[in-house]
Amino acid sequence: MSGVIGFIINLQFFTVFPIKKQLPMEKKYIHRAIQTFPLVGLLLGLILGGFLYALVEWTPLSSLAIAFFLWFLTIALTGGLHLDGWIDASDAFFSYQDKERRLEIMKDSRTGAFGVISVIILLAARFLFIYEIVERVNEWTYALIIAVPLLSKCVMGYLLIKMPLAKNEGLGAFFQRAVKKSSLPIYWLYLLASLAIAWIIDVKLVTLFAIMCLAALLFLLYIKRKIVNWFGGITGDVLGASVEGVELWLWLILWLLHYFAMG
C-alpha cells in the first residue's frame, strides 16, 4: 500500500494528472515515491509511445503535425516542471559566478536572457529530433520512446540518492531526507525487467534498448561530476535540469539510431 501511495505522490508532484487527494508525506511514503520514480517515467513513456502510434496509424496527419503534437505532449505531461528547472539552472550556470551566487540566482523568480535562450535551444533541438524520428518511424520506435522518460527518471533518482545537497531546503532536500540505502537497488530490477521484456519481443530491441541505457549511463557519469563543480550539489532546479538534459541526449541518441541502426 505504501508503494501505491508513493507512486501517487510522484504523479501529484511530477505530472499534470489531476490528483486532488491530500496524501500523507511521512518519510516511508516519500521513500516509496523515490523507489517508484522509474515507474512514473514508464507511464509517461507508454503515453508518448501510444500517442505516437495512434497518430501514425489512425490519423491522416502529416509527419510535421504528428511531430508537433508529440513534442507538445512531452511538455504538457509534466506541466513544464522540469523546464522551469532547466531555465533557472541555465541562468545560474551562464552567469559564471561562484557556487553561492549561482544558488542565489536559481532562487530568483525572475527569468534571465540565458534561461530564455537556453530553453529555446532545448525545445528546438527536441522538436528537430522528434520530427526526423517521426519521418523514419518503424516498429521499434514506439518501444524506444518509452525508454526516454523511464531512463531520465532513473537518472533523477540516482542523483537524488547519491549526490550531496547544495542547500538544505527546497524540493530536492525534502525528498532526500527520506532516502534509504534500499532506494537505489530496485532501479536495477526495473532495468533488468525492461531488458527481459525487450528480449521476449525481439533480440534487436534488446540491443537498441541497451544502447539507450548506455547513453543514459554516460550522461550520468558526466553530470554527476559537474554538478558539484557547478553548483556544489543538487537542488530541485538542478534535478529538473538534469532530467531535461538527459532526455534531450536520449532523443538525440534515438534520432541517430533511426539513421544508422534502424533504417
C-alpha positions as CSV (number, residue, x, y, z in Angstrom):
1,M,0.0,0.0,0.0
2,S,2.8,2.4,0.8
3,G,4.3,1.8,-2.7
4,V,1.0,2.8,-4.3
5,I,0.8,6.0,-2.2
6,G,4.4,6.7,-3.1
7,F,3.6,6.3,-6.8
8,I,0.6,8.6,-6.5
9,I,2.7,11.2,-4.7
10,N,5.0,11.2,-7.7
11,L,2.1,11.7,-10.1
12,Q,0.9,14.6,-7.9
13,F,4.4,16.2,-7.8
14,F,5.8,15.5,-11.3
15,T,2.8,15.2,-13.7
16,V,-0.3,17.2,-14.6
17,F,-2.6,14.3,-13.7
18,P,-5.4,15.8,-11.6
19,I,-4.9,14.2,-8.2
20,K,-6.7,16.4,-5.7
21,K,-6.4,14.0,-2.7
22,Q,-4.4,15.0,0.3
23,L,-1.7,12.4,0.6
24,P,0.5,11.5,3.6
25,M,4.0,12.9,3.4
26,E,5.8,10.8,6.0
27,K,9.3,9.6,5.2
28,K,8.2,6.0,4.5
29,Y,5.9,7.2,1.7
30,I,8.5,9.6,0.2
31,H,11.0,6.7,0.3
32,R,8.5,4.7,-1.7
33,A,8.0,7.6,-4.0
34,I,11.7,7.7,-4.7
35,Q,11.7,4.0,-5.4
36,T,8.9,4.4,-8.0
37,F,10.4,7.3,-10.0
38,P,11.1,4.9,-12.9
39,L,7.5,3.7,-12.9
40,V,6.4,7.3,-13.4
41,G,8.8,7.5,-16.3
42,L,7.5,4.2,-17.7
43,L,3.9,5.6,-17.5
44,L,4.9,8.8,-19.3
45,G,6.7,6.8,-21.9
46,L,3.8,4.5,-22.5
47,I,1.6,7.6,-23.1
48,L,4.1,9.1,-25.5
49,G,4.6,5.8,-27.4
50,G,0.9,5.1,-27.5
51,F,0.1,8.6,-28.6
52,L,2.6,8.4,-31.5
53,Y,1.3,5.0,-32.6
54,A,-2.3,6.3,-32.6
55,L,-1.4,9.4,-34.6
56,V,0.7,7.4,-37.1
57,E,-1.7,4.5,-37.6
58,W,-5.1,6.1,-37.2
59,T,-4.9,9.7,-38.5
60,P,-4.1,11.3,-41.8
61,L,-1.9,13.9,-40.2
62,S,1.4,14.8,-41.8
63,S,4.8,14.0,-40.1
64,L,5.2,17.6,-39.2
65,A,1.8,17.8,-37.4
66,I,2.4,14.5,-35.6
67,A,5.8,15.6,-34.5
68,F,4.4,18.9,-33.2
69,F,1.7,17.2,-31.2
70,L,4.1,14.6,-29.7
71,W,6.6,17.4,-28.9
72,F,3.9,19.4,-27.2
73,L,2.8,16.3,-25.2
74,T,6.4,15.9,-23.8
75,I,5.9,19.4,-22.3
76,A,2.3,19.1,-21.3
77,L,2.6,15.8,-19.3
78,T,4.8,17.4,-16.7
79,G,3.4,20.9,-16.9
80,G,6.8,22.2,-17.8
81,L,8.0,21.4,-14.3
82,H,11.5,20.3,-15.3
83,L,11.7,23.0,-17.9
84,D,11.5,25.5,-15.1
85,G,14.5,23.9,-13.5
86,W,16.4,24.0,-16.8
87,I,15.7,27.7,-17.2
88,D,16.8,28.5,-13.6
89,A,19.9,26.3,-13.8
90,S,20.8,27.8,-17.1
91,D,20.6,31.4,-15.8
92,A,22.8,30.3,-12.9
93,F,25.3,28.4,-14.9
94,F,25.8,31.0,-17.6
95,S,26.3,33.7,-15.0
96,Y,29.8,32.4,-14.5
97,Q,29.6,33.3,-10.8
98,D,30.8,31.2,-7.8
99,K,28.6,28.4,-6.4
100,E,27.0,30.5,-3.8
101,R,26.0,33.2,-6.2
102,R,24.6,30.6,-8.6
103,L,22.4,29.2,-5.9
104,E,21.1,32.8,-5.3
105,I,20.4,33.2,-9.0
106,M,18.4,29.9,-9.1
107,K,16.2,31.1,-6.2
108,D,15.4,34.4,-8.1
109,S,11.9,34.1,-9.6
110,R,12.9,36.3,-12.5
111,T,14.0,34.7,-15.8
112,G,17.1,36.0,-17.4
113,A,18.2,36.1,-21.0
114,F,20.4,33.0,-20.7
115,G,17.4,31.0,-19.4
116,V,15.2,32.1,-22.3
117,I,17.9,31.3,-24.9
118,S,18.7,28.0,-23.4
119,V,15.1,26.7,-23.2
120,I,14.5,27.9,-26.8
121,I,17.5,25.8,-28.0
122,L,16.5,22.9,-25.9
123,L,12.9,22.8,-27.3
124,A,14.0,23.5,-30.8
125,A,16.5,20.6,-30.7
126,R,13.9,18.3,-29.2
127,F,11.5,19.2,-32.0
128,L,14.1,18.5,-34.7
129,F,14.9,15.1,-33.2
130,I,11.2,14.2,-32.8
131,Y,10.3,15.4,-36.3
132,E,13.0,13.3,-38.0
133,I,12.2,10.3,-35.8
134,V,8.5,10.5,-37.0
135,E,9.8,10.8,-40.6
136,R,11.6,7.4,-40.1
137,V,9.2,5.8,-37.7
138,N,9.3,2.0,-37.6
139,E,8.1,-0.9,-35.4
140,W,10.9,-0.3,-32.8
141,T,10.3,3.5,-32.5
142,Y,7.3,3.2,-30.1
143,A,9.1,0.9,-27.6
144,L,12.3,3.0,-27.6
145,I,10.4,6.3,-27.0
146,I,9.1,4.6,-23.8
147,A,12.8,4.4,-22.7
148,V,13.3,8.2,-22.8
149,P,11.3,9.2,-19.7
150,L,12.0,5.8,-18.0
151,L,15.8,6.3,-18.1
152,S,15.6,10.0,-17.3
153,K,13.7,9.3,-14.1
154,C,16.3,6.6,-13.2
155,V,19.0,9.3,-13.6
156,M,17.0,11.8,-11.5
157,G,16.6,9.1,-8.8
158,Y,20.3,8.2,-8.7
159,L,21.3,11.9,-8.4
160,L,18.8,12.4,-5.6
161,I,20.0,9.4,-3.7
162,K,23.8,9.7,-4.2
163,M,24.6,13.3,-4.7
164,P,25.1,15.9,-1.8
165,L,22.7,18.7,-1.4
166,A,23.7,22.2,-2.4
167,K,21.3,23.6,0.2
168,N,19.1,22.2,3.0
169,E,15.8,23.5,1.7
170,G,13.6,23.0,-1.3
171,L,12.1,20.0,-3.2
172,G,15.4,18.2,-3.5
173,A,16.1,18.4,0.2
174,F,12.6,17.3,1.0
175,F,12.9,14.1,-1.0
176,Q,16.5,13.3,0.0
177,R,15.6,13.4,3.7
178,A,13.6,10.2,3.1
179,V,16.4,8.4,1.2
180,K,17.3,4.9,2.4
181,K,20.0,2.5,1.2
182,S,17.3,0.3,-0.3
183,S,16.1,3.1,-2.6
184,L,18.5,2.6,-5.4
185,P,18.9,-1.2,-6.0
186,I,15.3,-1.5,-7.1
187,Y,16.2,0.7,-10.1
188,W,18.4,-2.2,-11.4
189,L,15.4,-4.5,-11.2
190,Y,13.3,-2.1,-13.3
191,L,16.1,-2.0,-15.9
192,L,16.6,-5.8,-15.9
193,A,12.8,-6.3,-16.2
194,S,12.8,-3.9,-19.2
195,L,15.6,-5.7,-20.9
196,A,13.9,-9.1,-20.3
197,I,10.6,-7.8,-21.9
198,A,12.6,-6.4,-24.8
199,W,14.3,-9.8,-25.2
200,I,10.9,-11.5,-25.3
201,I,9.8,-9.1,-28.0
202,D,12.9,-9.3,-30.2
203,V,16.7,-9.6,-29.8
204,K,17.3,-6.5,-31.9
205,L,15.1,-4.5,-29.5
206,V,17.4,-5.6,-26.6
207,T,20.4,-4.2,-28.4
208,L,18.7,-0.9,-29.1
209,F,17.4,-0.5,-25.6
210,A,20.9,-1.4,-24.2
211,I,22.4,1.4,-26.3
212,M,19.8,3.8,-24.8
213,C,20.8,2.6,-21.3
214,L,24.5,3.0,-22.0
215,A,23.8,6.5,-23.3
216,A,22.0,7.4,-20.1
217,L,24.8,6.0,-18.0
218,L,27.4,8.0,-19.9
219,F,25.3,11.2,-19.3
220,L,25.1,10.3,-15.6
221,L,28.8,9.7,-15.2
222,Y,29.5,13.1,-16.8
223,I,26.8,15.2,-15.0
224,K,27.5,13.7,-11.5
225,R,31.0,15.2,-11.6
226,K,29.9,18.5,-13.0
227,I,27.0,19.2,-10.6
228,V,29.3,19.5,-7.6
229,N,31.7,21.7,-9.5
230,W,29.0,24.0,-10.9
231,F,26.5,24.2,-8.0
232,G,28.0,22.4,-5.0
233,G,25.4,19.7,-5.1
234,I,21.8,19.1,-6.1
235,T,18.7,21.3,-5.7
236,G,15.2,20.8,-7.1
237,D,16.2,23.0,-10.1
238,V,19.4,21.1,-10.8
239,L,17.4,17.8,-10.7
240,G,14.9,19.2,-13.1
241,A,17.6,20.5,-15.4
242,S,19.3,17.1,-15.3
243,V,16.0,15.4,-16.4
244,E,15.7,17.8,-19.3
245,G,19.3,17.3,-20.2
246,V,19.3,13.6,-20.2
247,E,16.0,13.4,-22.1
248,L,17.4,15.7,-24.9
249,W,20.5,13.5,-25.0
250,L,18.3,10.4,-25.3
251,W,16.2,12.0,-28.1
252,L,19.5,12.7,-29.8
253,I,20.6,9.0,-29.5
254,L,17.2,7.8,-30.7
255,W,17.4,10.1,-33.7
256,L,20.9,8.7,-34.5
257,L,19.6,5.2,-34.1
258,H,17.0,5.8,-36.7
259,Y,19.7,7.0,-39.2
260,F,22.3,4.3,-38.5
261,A,20.8,1.3,-36.8
262,M,17.1,1.2,-37.6
263,G,17.0,2.1,-41.3
